[in-house]
């Protein structure tokens, strides 16, 4: 085998790519002049390339006013298509032909947002619009107005005449490929159209807002996917409305993260069909012909629906064209239901079955009502979550109400039902309420399915968990903190509104959340939840851009829930350790005292004093374990958690030199000596370290009328000789 002489290697790169480095370096013409290769000898070269990204920033404004025929076509897309980069290497040597080898790399598609607008028609036409597009954050913004009236138009050319006779038509579609949301606003066969709209799309969410008066056929469709395969789950939100006649519509659709807020108001005369679904758990619908007024607010995150409908049946007609006329005459049908499991509906009516698969669920509930064949209908309905519905209505027609509660585990349902009803059926572990009214009625109805609460008073609990992740932010590899905020109503009454505030670690920046914040600022984000039933749980997923991986951080969260004119509050925090270890011992103190009430010897006044002797602010968790036989009566600061003998408070911010006090009253049910210990865990807000300490207090109770007992000797108890014991956690019976 002979040596290869004059070996040359050349690399040819096709496609969109920029060379960052080559090893070993090539000559000026991009060719490796290898020279001689001995038998068995190899030559290796490496190349690093970067895919260039060209961002587009586009702004435009326009205005048109005139008469004749208009045809408008607008398309905006912020996504990037996938494409291939092909790299081929060619090698040659003296006396040997050229050989080659190629490799192809596929650059993946970058999803974005789409906006399409189509308009055409003859007559008078006036339009203004502002368009903005940015591909770096996938944002599209449209703000525009259109006022058009139909009539035939003619236009003379030197050699001929052009005649136009086209009803006004407009179709606006959006699609957010990042969040899985689509919208469509369409008007067909219209004689008059007066619209003002605003659309905002970006990688975090979509908002569309429309104010329109029209005579024609209008369609409003909004869809939010849940991110799961269709076979696994229903869409998170699906709204379809069709109106034919003369209507005024004011509608807003706002989707962000996993939540949707839909707010709309409609008045007019004509044919109406409206159907809205929140996953497979809630539905609101109505259809009929005649006069119609409806206001409806839907918040998917709280499973909240507020609906006000007034309708009177009458025949209607509409000329779609000179040769086609529609004359529908339908009575009104309206319905709404909410469920915690898959009770089946049939034909849109409230004829239910229970799926056998529900037997695996702990609890299954259904609350629904429908009015059909109505000549007149006036109805206000509010759905609070999945287990409470209130309505007031007057109607001429047939109304049907159904409530079902089932314990799939076979246990007793054990549920409070507050309702006006004509029949209640109880079959083992099943409760069913069924009402049917035909004629002219006025009905007020309130029903709530409620289980036992953890506390027998209003109470709210908030918890926070988190972790650090690596991800791409603005096409840069970054450190991201992911937090999960859990808000639980573990009290005895419903709460609303619920205000949540997250206090970011120093230097952290907001990226996105599963629910659109009501307000964001430097270092914080606020959310407002409309309603949280007793036992209800809401979760917010939050992502923050962190300064770095080694950055220790403390994230604090506050929650306040309203009931009547009062509020209950809670706070918590989560610390992510950076490169630091617990340090600075001795900079915090905890003192505890105990004293008996002068008038009631069984009442014990406990006082905890947390002292921050350091030079930095801290967040602290104070826990206290009560002896058996002692129960807390009340406290100056509502505890975050209170179990049988465990009490926990969170102090979200204690400044340097500050003394934070907690006082609470407890009752002992037996004589004896009681010693209990309190513990505090403190973390410095700047993430630089943590500390902990303990404190204890003792008190002797006499005069309860019950002698002391102990768990030290199982069932045997010592004689009552009047001795006291310092046993901590003395057991009482």
C-alpha positions in Angstrom: 0.0 0.0 0.0 1.4 3.4 -1.1 1.2 6.8 0.5 -1.3 9.3 -0.8 0.3 12.5 -2.2 -1.1 16.0 -2.5 -4.1 15.2 -0.3 -6.7 18.0 -0.4 -9.8 18.3 1.7 -12.5 20.9 1.1 -15.8 21.4 3.0 -18.8 22.9 1.4 -21.6 24.2 3.6 -25.0 25.0 2.2 -28.0 26.6 3.8 -28.3 29.3 6.5 -25.3 28.9 8.7 -22.4 30.9 10.1 -19.0 29.3 10.8 -17.9 29.9 14.4 -14.7 27.8 14.6 -12.7 25.3 12.5 -10.0 23.0 13.8 -7.4 22.7 12.4 -7.6 26.1 10.7 -7.9 26.1 6.9 -6.2 28.3 4.4 -7.6 31.4 2.8 -9.7 29.5 0.4 -11.3 27.2 3.0 -9.4 24.2 2.0 -7.1 21.9 4.0 -3.9 21.2 2.2 -3.0 17.9 4.0 -0.1 16.8 1.8 0.9 13.2 2.4 -1.1 10.5 4.2 0.8 7.3 5.1 -1.0 4.0 4.9 -3.4 3.7 7.9 -3.0 7.4 8.8 -6.1 9.6 9.2 -6.9 13.3 9.2 -9.7 14.7 11.3 -11.2 18.2 11.2 -14.1 19.7 13.1 -16.3 22.7 12.5 -18.8 24.6 14.7 -21.5 26.6 13.1 -24.3 28.9 14.3 -27.7 29.2 12.8 -28.3 32.9 12.2 -31.7 34.3 13.3 -33.1 37.4 11.6 -35.7 39.1 13.7 -38.4 41.2 12.1 -39.8 44.3 13.6 -42.8 45.6 11.6 -45.1 48.6 12.2 -47.7 50.0 9.9 -50.8 52.3 10.0 -53.4 52.9 7.4 -56.7 54.6 6.7 -59.2 54.2 3.8 -62.4 56.0 3.2 -64.5 55.7 0.0 -67.2 54.1 -2.0 -67.1 51.2 -4.5 -65.7 47.7 -4.1 -63.1 46.7 -1.5 -61.1 43.5 -1.2 -58.6 43.2 1.6 -56.1 40.4 2.3 -53.7 40.6 5.2 -51.5 37.8 6.7 -49.0 38.0 9.5 -46.9 35.1 10.9 -44.2 35.2 13.5 -43.1 31.5 13.4 -40.1 30.2 11.6 -40.3 27.1 9.3 -38.0 24.2 9.6 -35.3 23.7 7.1 -32.2 21.6 6.3 -28.5 22.4 6.5 -26.4 20.2 4.2 -22.7 19.8 4.7 -20.5 18.0 2.2 -16.7 17.2 2.4 -14.7 16.5 -0.8 -11.2 14.8 -0.7 -8.8 14.3 -3.5 -5.2 13.1 -4.0 -2.7 12.6 -6.9 -3.6 9.7 -9.0 -6.9 9.1 -7.1 -10.3 10.4 -8.0 -12.4 12.7 -5.7 -14.5 11.1 -3.0 -17.2 12.8 -0.9 -19.4 12.4 2.1 -22.4 14.5 3.2 -24.5 15.0 6.3 -27.8 16.8 6.8 -29.1 18.5 9.9 -32.7 19.6 10.3 -33.3 22.9 12.0 -36.6 22.5 13.9 -39.6 24.8 13.3 -40.0 27.7 15.8 -43.7 28.1 16.6 -45.3 31.5 16.7 -48.5 33.4 16.2 -50.7 34.0 13.1 -53.2 36.7 12.2 -55.3 36.7 9.1 -57.9 39.2 7.9 -60.1 39.1 4.9 -62.6 41.8 3.8 -64.7 42.4 0.7 -68.0 44.0 -0.3 -69.5 46.9 -2.3 -70.9 50.2 -1.0 -69.4 52.7 1.4 -66.2 51.6 3.2 -64.2 53.3 5.9 -61.3 51.6 7.8 -58.4 52.4 10.0 -55.9 50.0 11.4 -52.5 49.7 13.2 -50.4 46.6 12.9 -47.3 45.6 14.8 -45.2 42.5 14.6 -42.1 41.2 16.4 -40.7 37.8 15.7 -38.4 37.8 18.8 -41.2 37.4 21.3 -43.8 36.2 18.8 -46.0 39.2 19.3 -48.7 40.5 16.9 -50.9 43.5 17.6 -53.8 44.7 15.6 -56.0 47.7 16.4 -58.6 48.7 13.9 -62.0 49.8 13.0 -64.3 49.1 10.0 -67.5 50.8 9.0 -69.2 49.5 5.9 -72.7 49.7 4.3 -73.8 47.5 1.4 -75.1 48.8 -1.9 -74.4 48.0 -5.5 -71.6 50.0 -7.1 -70.6 50.8 -10.7 -67.3 52.0 -12.1 -66.8 53.2 -15.7 -63.6 52.4 -17.7 -62.8 53.9 -21.0 -63.9 50.7 -22.8 -66.3 49.1 -20.4 -68.3 49.3 -17.2 -67.7 47.4 -14.0 -70.7 46.5 -11.8 -70.3 45.2 -8.2 -73.1 43.8 -6.0 -71.6 42.1 -3.0 -72.8 42.0 0.6 -70.2 43.0 3.2 -68.0 40.2 4.4 -65.2 40.1 7.0 -63.2 37.3 8.5 -60.5 37.8 11.2 -58.7 34.7 12.5 -55.9 34.3 15.0 -53.9 31.3 16.1 -51.3 31.1 18.9 -49.3 28.0 18.2 -47.3 28.5 21.4 -50.3 28.5 23.8 -52.8 26.4 21.7 -55.4 29.1 21.3 -57.4 30.1 18.3 -60.1 32.7 17.6 -62.4 33.6 14.7 -64.6 36.7 14.2 -66.6 36.5 11.0 -69.4 38.5 9.4 -71.2 37.3 6.2 -74.1 38.6 4.1 -74.1 41.9 6.0 -75.8 45.0 5.0 -74.2 47.1 7.8 -71.1 46.6 9.8 -69.5 48.9 12.4 -66.6 47.3 14.3 -63.8 48.3 16.6 -61.3 45.5 17.6 -58.0 45.0 19.4 -55.9 41.9 19.2 -52.8 41.1 21.1 -50.9 37.9 20.7 -47.5 36.8 22.1 -45.7 33.7 23.3 -47.5 33.9 26.7 -51.1 34.4 25.7 -53.8 36.0 23.5 -56.3 38.8 24.0 -59.1 39.8 21.6 -61.6 42.5 22.2 -64.5 43.5 19.9 -67.2 46.1 19.9 -69.5 45.7 16.9 -73.0 46.5 15.5 -74.0 44.5 12.5 -77.0 43.5 10.4 -76.1 40.1 8.9 -74.7 36.7 10.0 -72.0 36.9 12.7 -69.9 34.1 14.1 -67.6 34.3 17.2 -65.5 31.3 17.9 -62.8 30.9 20.6 -60.8 27.7 21.4 -58.1 26.9 24.0 -56.4 23.6 23.9 -55.4 21.9 27.1 -52.1 20.5 25.8 -53.2 16.9 26.0 -54.1 14.5 23.2 -57.8 14.9 22.2 -58.6 11.3 23.2 -57.4 12.0 26.7 -59.2 15.2 27.6 -61.7 17.8 26.3 -60.5 21.3 25.2 -59.8 23.7 28.1 -62.3 26.2 26.6 -64.6 26.1 23.6 -67.0 28.9 22.7 -69.1 29.0 19.5 -71.7 31.7 18.9 -73.8 32.3 15.8 -76.1 35.3 15.4 -78.3 36.2 12.4 -80.2 39.5 12.4 -79.4 42.9 13.9 -77.1 42.7 17.0 -74.8 44.7 19.2 -71.9 42.6 20.6 -69.2 43.5 23.1 -66.9 40.6 23.7 -63.4 40.0 25.2 -61.4 36.7 25.1 -58.3 36.6 27.2 -56.2 33.4 27.5 -52.9 33.2 29.4 -51.0 30.1 30.6 -53.8 27.6 31.3 -56.5 30.1 32.2 -59.2 31.7 30.1 -61.4 34.7 30.8 -64.4 35.3 28.5 -66.6 38.4 29.0 -69.4 39.3 26.6 -72.6 41.3 26.2 -75.1 40.8 23.4 -78.4 42.6 22.5 -80.5 42.3 19.4 -83.2 40.7 17.4 -82.9 37.6 15.3 -81.6 34.0 15.5 -79.2 33.0 18.3 -77.1 29.9 18.9 -74.5 30.0 21.7 -72.6 27.1 23.3 -69.7 27.4 25.7 -67.8 24.5 27.4 -65.1 24.6 30.0 -63.3 21.2 29.6 -65.7 18.4 30.3 -66.8 19.9 33.6 -69.0 22.9 32.7 -71.3 24.0 30.0 -73.5 27.1 29.2 -75.8 27.3 26.2 -78.9 28.9 24.7 -80.6 29.1 21.3 -83.8 30.5 19.9 -85.3 33.3 17.8 -86.7 36.7 18.8 -85.5 39.5 21.1 -82.3 38.6 23.0 -80.1 40.1 25.7 -77.3 38.3 27.4 -74.4 39.2 29.7 -72.0 36.4 30.6 -68.6 36.2 32.4 -66.6 33.0 32.5 -63.3 32.4 34.4 -62.0 28.9 33.8 -59.4 29.1 36.5 -62.0 29.5 39.2 -64.7 27.5 37.3 -66.8 30.6 37.7 -69.8 31.5 35.4 -72.1 34.6 35.9 -74.9 34.7 33.3 -77.9 37.1 32.8 -80.3 36.2 30.0 -83.5 37.8 28.8 -85.3 36.5 25.7 -88.7 36.6 24.1 -89.7 34.1 21.4 -90.8 35.5 18.0 -90.5 34.6 14.3 -87.7 36.2 12.5 -86.5 36.5 8.9 -83.3 37.5 7.1 -82.5 38.0 3.4 -79.1 36.4 2.8 -79.4 37.5 -0.9 -82.0 38.6 -3.4 -82.8 35.0 -4.1 -82.6 33.4 -0.6 -84.5 34.2 2.6 -84.5 32.4 5.9 -87.5 32.6 8.3 -86.7 30.6 11.5 -89.3 30.5 14.3 -87.9 28.7 17.4 -88.8 28.8 21.1 -86.0 29.4 23.5 -83.8 26.9 25.2 -81.2 27.8 27.8 -79.1 25.6 30.1 -76.1 25.5 32.4 -74.4 22.7 34.3 -71.4 22.0 36.4 -70.0 18.6 37.5 -67.1 17.0 39.2 -67.2 13.9 37.1 -68.6 12.5 33.9 -72.3 12.4 34.3 -73.7 12.1 30.8 -76.0 14.5 29.0 -78.3 13.4 26.1 -79.4 15.7 23.4 -78.5 18.8 25.5 -81.2 18.0 28.0 -80.8 17.0 31.6 -81.4 13.3 31.2 -78.4 11.8 32.9 -76.7 8.5 33.3 -73.8 7.6 35.6 -70.8 6.2 33.8 -69.6 2.9 35.4 -66.1 4.3 35.4 -67.2 6.9 38.0 -67.2 4.2 40.6 -63.4 4.6 40.8 -63.9 8.3 41.9 -64.2 9.2 45.5 -67.0 11.8 44.9 -69.0 12.6 41.8 -71.4 15.5 41.7 -73.7 17.2 39.1 -75.7 20.4 39.3 -77.7 21.4 36.3 -80.7 23.3 35.1 -82.4 23.9 31.8 -85.4 25.9 30.4 -86.8 24.7 27.1 -89.8 25.5 24.9 -89.8 29.0 26.5 -92.0 31.8 25.1 -90.5 34.2 27.6 -87.3 33.8 29.7 -85.6 36.1 32.2 -82.8 34.4 34.2 -79.8 35.2 36.3 -77.4 32.3 37.1 -74.1 32.2 39.0 -71.9 29.1 39.2 -69.3 29.1 41.9 -66.8 26.3 41.1 -68.0 22.7 40.6 -70.3 22.4 43.5 -72.4 25.6 44.0 -75.1 27.2 41.8 -77.5 30.0 42.4 -80.3 31.2 40.1 -83.3 33.5 39.9 -85.7 33.1 37.0 -89.1 33.8 35.5 -90.2 31.9 32.5 -93.1 30.6 30.4 -92.2 27.1 29.3 -90.6 24.0 30.9 -87.8 24.1 33.5 -85.9 21.0 34.6 -83.4 20.9 37.5 -81.2 18.0 38.5 -78.6 17.5 41.3 -76.7 14.3 41.8 -74.1 13.4 44.4 -72.5 10.0 44.6 -69.7 8.6 46.7 -67.9 6.2 44.3 -66.0 4.5 47.2 -69.2 3.1 48.7 -69.1 5.3 51.8 -72.0 7.5 52.8 -72.1 10.8 50.9 -72.4 12.8 54.1 -73.1 16.1 52.3 -75.0 19.2 53.1 -77.5 20.2 50.4 -79.2 23.6 50.6 -81.9 23.6 47.9 -85.6 24.1 47.1 -86.7 20.8 45.7 -89.8 18.6 45.1 -88.2 15.2 45.3 -85.1 13.7 46.9 -84.0 10.2 46.2 -81.5 8.5 48.4 -80.3 5.1 47.3 -77.4 3.8 49.4 -74.4 6.1 48.6 -76.4 8.2 46.1 -78.3 11.5 46.5 -80.5 12.8 43.7 -82.7 15.8 43.4 -85.1 16.1 40.4 -87.5 19.0 39.7 -89.7 19.7 36.6 -91.9 22.7 36.2 -94.1 23.4 33.2 -96.1 26.6 32.8 -95.5 30.2 34.0 -93.2 30.3 37.1 -90.8 32.5 39.1 -88.1 30.4 40.8 -85.2 31.2 43.1 -82.8 28.3 43.6 -79.6 27.9 45.6 -77.7 24.6 45.9 -74.3 23.8 47.3 -72.6 20.5 47.8 -70.2 20.9 50.7 -68.1 18.4 52.7 -66.5 18.7 56.1 -63.8 21.5 56.4 -60.5 21.3 58.2 -61.4 24.4 60.3 -64.8 25.4 61.6 -64.1 29.0 60.7 -62.9 30.9 57.6 -59.3 30.0 56.9 -56.9 30.1 53.9 -53.6 28.2 53.5 -50.9 29.0 50.9 -47.9 26.8 50.1 -45.0 27.2 47.8 -42.6 24.7 46.2 -39.8 25.3 43.7 -36.8 24.2 41.8 -34.1 25.5 39.5 -34.1 24.6 35.8 -31.9 25.4 32.8 -33.8 26.7 29.7 -33.6 29.1 26.8 -34.7 32.7 27.3 -34.4 35.1 24.4 -32.3 32.4 22.7 -29.8 32.3 25.6 -29.2 29.4 28.0 -30.4 30.7 31.3 -31.2 29.7 34.9 -35.0 29.6 35.5 -36.7 29.2 38.9 -40.0 27.3 38.7 -42.4 27.8 41.5 -45.8 26.2 42.3 -48.1 28.2 44.5 -51.0 26.3 46.1 -53.9 28.2 47.6 -56.4 26.2 49.6 -59.6 27.2 51.3 -59.5 24.8 54.2 -62.1 26.8 56.2 -65.8 26.5 56.7 -67.0 29.2 54.2 -66.4 30.1 50.6 -63.9 32.9 49.9 -63.9 35.6 47.3 -62.2 37.5 46.0 -58.8 35.9 46.7 -55.7 38.2 46.4 -52.3 36.5 45.8 -49.0 38.3 45.8 -45.6 36.7 45.0 -42.5 38.6 46.2 -39.6 37.7 43.9 -36.0 37.0 45.1 -33.6 39.8 44.6 -32.5 40.1 41.0 -35.2 37.7 39.7 -37.4 38.8 36.7 -40.9 37.6 35.7 -41.1 35.3 32.7 -44.6 33.8 32.7 -47.2 32.1 34.8 -50.1 29.7 34.4 -52.5 32.5 35.2 -52.3 36.1 33.8 -51.2 38.4 36.7 -53.5 41.3 37.5 -50.4 43.4 38.1 -46.6 42.9 37.7 -43.9 45.2 38.9 -40.2 45.3 39.9 -39.9 42.2 42.1 -43.5 41.1 42.4 -46.6 39.8 40.7 -50.3 39.9 41.9 -53.2 37.7 41.0 -56.9 38.0 41.7 -59.1 34.9 41.9 -62.9 35.5 41.9 -64.0 32.6 44.0 -62.7 29.6 45.9 -65.2 27.2 47.6 -64.7 25.6 50.9 -62.3 22.7 50.3 -61.3 24.3 46.9 -57.7 24.4 45.7 -56.1 26.7 43.1 -52.6 26.4 41.8 -50.4 29.0 40.0 -47.2 27.9 38.2 -44.6 30.7 38.0 -41.3 31.0 36.1 -38.7 33.6 37.0 -35.4 34.4 35.3 -32.6 34.1 37.9 -29.2 35.8 38.1 -27.4 32.5 38.1 -27.3 28.9 39.4 -25.2 29.7 42.5 -27.6 32.4 43.6 -29.4 31.5 46.8 -33.0 32.8 46.8 -36.0 33.2 49.0 -39.4 33.6 47.3 -42.3 34.7 49.5 -46.1 34.4 48.8 -49.0 36.1 50.5 -52.7 35.2 50.1 -55.9 37.0 51.4 -59.4 35.6 51.0 -62.6 37.6 51.5 -65.7 36.6 53.3 -68.4 39.2 53.9 -66.5 42.4 54.8 -63.5 40.6 56.4 -60.4 38.8 55.1 -58.4 35.8 56.2 -54.7 35.8 55.4 -51.8 33.5 55.0 -48.1 33.6 54.0 -45.4 31.2 53.1 -42.0 31.0 51.4 -39.6 28.7 49.6 -35.8 28.9 49.8 -33.6 27.6 47.0 -30.1 27.0 48.3 -27.2 28.3 46.2 -23.6 27.6 47.0 -24.1 28.6 50.6 -24.4 26.4 53.7 -26.2 27.2 57.0 -24.2 29.9 58.7 -24.3 32.8 61.1 -25.4 30.8 64.2 -26.6 32.9 67.2 -28.0 35.8 65.2 -31.6 34.9 66.0 -33.3 34.3 69.3 -36.6 32.7 70.4 -38.1 33.3 73.8 -41.3 31.7 75.2 -43.3 32.4 78.3 -46.4 30.8 79.8 -48.8 32.2 82.4 -52.2 31.1 83.9 -55.2 33.3 83.7 -56.1 34.9 87.0 -59.8 34.0 86.8 -59.7 30.7 85.0 -56.8 28.4 86.1 -57.2 26.2 83.0 -56.5 29.0 80.5 -52.8 29.4 79.6 -51.4 32.5 78.0 -48.4 31.7 75.8 -46.1 34.3 74.3 -43.4 33.7 71.6 -40.9 36.4 70.8 -38.7 36.0 67.8 -35.7 38.4 67.8 -33.5 39.1 64.7 -30.1 40.2 66.1 -28.4 40.0 62.7 -27.9 42.8 60.1 -30.1 41.2 57.4 -33.8 40.7 57.0 -35.1 37.1 57.5 -38.2 35.0 56.8 -39.1 32.6 59.5 -41.3 29.6 60.3 -42.3 29.3 64.0 -43.7 25.9 65.1 -45.1 25.0 68.5 -46.1 21.5 69.7 -48.8 21.6 72.3 -48.9 18.9 75.1 -51.7 16.4 74.8 -54.8 17.6 76.6 -54.1 21.3 75.7 -55.9 22.9 72.8 -55.4 26.4 71.3 -58.4 28.8 71.8 -57.3 31.7 69.7 -54.2 33.7 68.7 -53.1 37.2 67.8 -51.8 35.9 64.5 -53.8 33.3 62.6 -51.6 30.2 62.2 -50.8 28.9 58.8 -51.4 25.3 60.0 -53.2 24.0 63.1 -53.5 20.3 63.7 -54.4 18.5 66.9 -51.4 19.6 68.8 -49.2 21.3 66.1 -49.3 25.0 65.4 -47.3 26.8 62.7 -46.8 30.5 61.9 -44.9 32.1 59.0 -43.2 35.5 59.6 -42.6 36.7 56.0 -40.3 39.6 56.8 -38.5 40.4 60.1 -36.1 43.3 59.8 -32.7 43.6 61.6 -33.2 44.3 65.3 -37.0 43.7 65.1 -38.9 41.6 67.7 -41.9 39.7 66.3 -44.4 38.6 68.9 -47.0 35.8 68.7 -49.5 35.4 71.6 -52.0 32.7 71.8 -54.5 31.3 74.4 -54.8 27.6 75.2 -57.0 25.6 77.5 -55.8 22.6 79.6 -58.4 19.9 80.4 -56.6 18.2 83.3 -54.4 19.2 86.2 -50.7 18.7 85.8 -47.4 20.2 84.7 -47.2 21.1 81.0 -44.0 21.8 79.1 -43.9 22.4 75.4 -41.2 23.4 73.0 -41.2 25.9 70.1 -38.9 25.8 67.2 -38.0 28.5 64.6 -36.3 28.1 61.2 -35.1 31.4 59.6 -33.7 32.0 56.2 -32.0 35.3 55.2 -33.9 37.0 52.4 -30.8 37.6 50.4 -30.2 33.9 50.2 -26.9 34.0 52.1 -27.7 31.5 54.8 -30.1 30.1 57.4 -30.4 29.6 61.2 -32.6 27.9 63.7 -33.2 27.8 67.5 -35.6 26.5 70.1 -37.4 27.7 73.3 -39.6 26.1 75.9 -42.0 27.1 78.7 -43.6 25.2 81.6 -46.8 25.8 83.6 -48.6 23.9 86.3 -52.4 23.7 86.0 -54.5 23.1 89.2 -58.2 23.5 89.6 -59.5 21.8 86.5 -61.3 19.2 88.5 -59.5 16.3 86.7 -56.3 14.7 88.0 -53.1 14.5 86.0 -52.3 11.4 84.0 -49.3 10.2 82.0 -48.5 7.9 79.1 -45.2 7.0 80.7 -46.6 3.7 82.2 -49.2 2.8 79.5 -52.5 2.0 81.3 -51.2 2.1 84.9 -51.3 5.5 86.6 -49.5 6.6 89.8 -51.6 7.5 92.9 -52.8 11.1 93.2 -50.4 12.3 95.8 -50.3 15.9 94.5 -46.9 15.6 92.8 -46.3 17.5 89.6 -44.2 16.3 86.7 -42.1 18.1 84.2 -42.8 15.5 81.6 -43.1 17.3 78.2 -46.1 16.5 76.2 -48.0 15.1 79.2 -50.8 12.9 77.9 -54.4 13.7 79.1 -57.5 11.6 78.8 
